[in-house]
Amino acid sequence: MEAERVAFILKETEALLEGHFILTSGRHSNQYMQCAKILQYPEYAEEMGKGIADLYADENIDVVIGPATGGIILAYEVARLLKARNLFAEREAGKMVLRRGFTLPKDARVLVVEDVITTGGTVQEVIDLVNSLNGHVVGVAVLVDRGMGVVDFGVPHKSLYTSKVISWSPDECPLCKEGKTPAVKPGSRGLR
């Protein structure tokens, strides 16, 4: 899938937000990527899923896993297209776990899928979970990598689109200093 097509879809669905945002890390930014806005359209979810599935089509993936909530829909689409099993990890008492009776077969070849990463913290937690259950993480695939591909998960890491996140600590934030627009915290996770 071409990056230009992904950029078009980001704009078409208004997934790239402009304003004054507090990221999960606690840092401030003038942009926020709300990939859930893309995934509300099944045709785009399928297209993005196919783009990711194509990246790992020759890897004999047994299980595709995504973190709740952002990775659930995309991981499902990728699993469907790879004809693999689909799981999602959830946070319980601050830690990623498998719930709802989900199990991971020993030595399963696993692809971790997420909608957007910046620091990769959540994806690393899912990798650690898979490793603790004796699975074998084959790779990581993301729709949007806001960290420009610099995060090292120790396995192949592929994305459909990369962008650089510009962020500041709250005390260095020029938007806070201007005082015109209050910072908002979108997304599903609280601050670290």
Secondary structure, DSSP 8 states (H G I E B T S, - for coil): --HHHHHHHHHHTT-EEEEEEE-TTS-EEEEEE-THHHHTSHHHHHHHHHHHHHHTTTS--SEEEEETTTTHHHHHHHHHHHT-EEEEEEEETTEEE--TT----TT-EEEEEEEEESS-HHHHHHHHHHHHTT-EEEEEEEEEETBTT----SS-EEEEEE-B--EE-GGG-HHHHH-SS--B--SSS---
